[in-house]
């Protein structure tokens, strides 16, 4: 039995197909979501009153129509998109303990301008 597409999508999506939904819900500037986090530009922060709920919502929107797999270490999930993008979700990041979503577009053929980034979902607002 094969994998269905995340969110019961009717076809395998590229990350660019999900960009409009993400942009309508989250800050987006120059290929990045949220605000700059600690360190390099690709480390981002999105603040909310319920970081885990917000992280799950972001991941579900970003990964819609992809093929989701559990991580081999049991610490989250990752989703492969049609264009080659890989999205990962961890409830607890190893760096600071916040929920995190990584968007890896290094092998993408259709990233829609989204840049590689690690987004931490932090308490705030």
Secondary structure, 3 states (H helix, E strand, C coil): CCCCCHHHCCCCCCHHHHHHHHHHHCCEECCEECEECCCCCCEEEEEECCHHHHHHHHHHHHCCCCEEEECCCCCCEEEECCCCCEEEEECCCCCCCCEEEEEECCCCCCCCCCCCEEEEEEECC
